[in-house]
Amino acid sequence: MSIWVCGEVLIDLIPGADGVRVPHVGGGPANTAKALARLGHDVQFIDGISSDQYGEMSRKELLDDEVKLDLALKSDKPTCLAIVSLAENGGASYEFEIDGTATFDFSLDWLPDSSRYKPNVLHIGTLVTVIQPGADVLYDWAIRVAEFAPIVFDPNIRPAVMGDREKYQMAVEKWAAISSVIKVSDDDMAWLYPDQKYQDVAQRWISDGAALVVITRGADGLLGITADGSVEVPGVKIEVADTVGAGDTVGAIIVEAMIEKGILNLNDEILKATLHRAAVAAGITCSRKGAQPPHKHELKGI
């Protein structure tokens, strides 16, 4: 079973104990690819990866976790940087250096041909779905991929990059319309749709064709919504180091369940078990500094 994860790998510059920012390989999609590979799945990561120091650092870390980079672009353009600030509760905020980077250098000239490789799932999201001109290129490409594989979309909203709420809504709705599964946080929903209940937005996406919407709610746990109803699971109590990569870990567990159980079977007790596994996995990620999702053995029996 081949899983494609498309989106940015970048460098998170995270404050260290002495106040000096320390580079960590990050980017929501890269975190998801890493999480899936650590769970033992066959993952191809699709992005432009720089030949600079940070690009080599990214490449090594992904390969060390057995993420495959056969379909990634090798580029001489620089790596995108995310300058991270951490709140007292461990929550992260970001400032990005995006322009002219390898990270957002998408073209149909190099993106893989889904009719040749026939992936089983495409996970895509975060900034690559809104940063132009690459976002339009990826949308056209994703429509072709959707002929062979369901799309899992994680908007992972970053208002610091695009503060125009209406424009962001349009981008999210466009991608949601071609997606089978949408994973989104309550913070994303609150920013995107401040005058709507997020359950109502999720039900609209379901009515428009999505099979499953998963809403992450931090310490309050997870909510899964399908055409058959909704399922809630509580969060897992842990000592938070930071929340970097927690939502990306949830996305990986959802993709895993799609592969192992089938997308149409993700409801009722199977969905509840999946969301519980996701909550435990996200808790492990939050207990560590930076995006360090759990390995398969750490979730044994869950």
Helices and strands as residue ranges (DSSP letters): E 2-6, E 10-15, E 21-26, H 28-38, E 42-46, E 48-50, H 53-64, E 73-75, E 81-86, E 92-97, G 102-104, H 114-117, E 121-125, G 126-129, H 134-145, E 151-154, H 165-176, E 181-185, H 186-192, H 198-207, E 212-216, G 218-220, E 222-226, E 229-233, H 246-261, G 263-265, H 268-286, G 296-299
